């Protein structure tokens, strides 16, 4: 098989809200839906517990003076977290598979973006919602590889 191709039985998908919480390093959250869990864990950010974020914490609004990017930044521009994942905060809000609440069609987004500087928006537990067709320069995604060997 050619380098960079996925193996038979593998596929890509969006992470679930729960997977995103694990990836950013959150523990047990209170609530049954992403909407109920949003901002439920206070003072925990992708970089740690201090505010404001330290230099190099991620790509956030220029008023925070933590990065050199005017808009989005290339993937992997910042240090990995404890699980070896890059950019769990800032740059672009990331789509998750889950609905924000069971009664609407809005989907969950996590991680904040390059236009965010409000402490509540940068919390690791923060979620926002948007209709699936929404497209903005502050919205993106990461993929989860599943299936096949090791997946």
Beta strands, then each sheet from edge to edge (+ up, - down):
strand 1: 11-14
strand 2: 93-99
strand 3: 107-110
strand 4: 127-130
strand 5: 139-140
strand 6: 143-146
sheet 1: 1+ 6-
sheet 2: 4+ 3- 2+ 5+
end
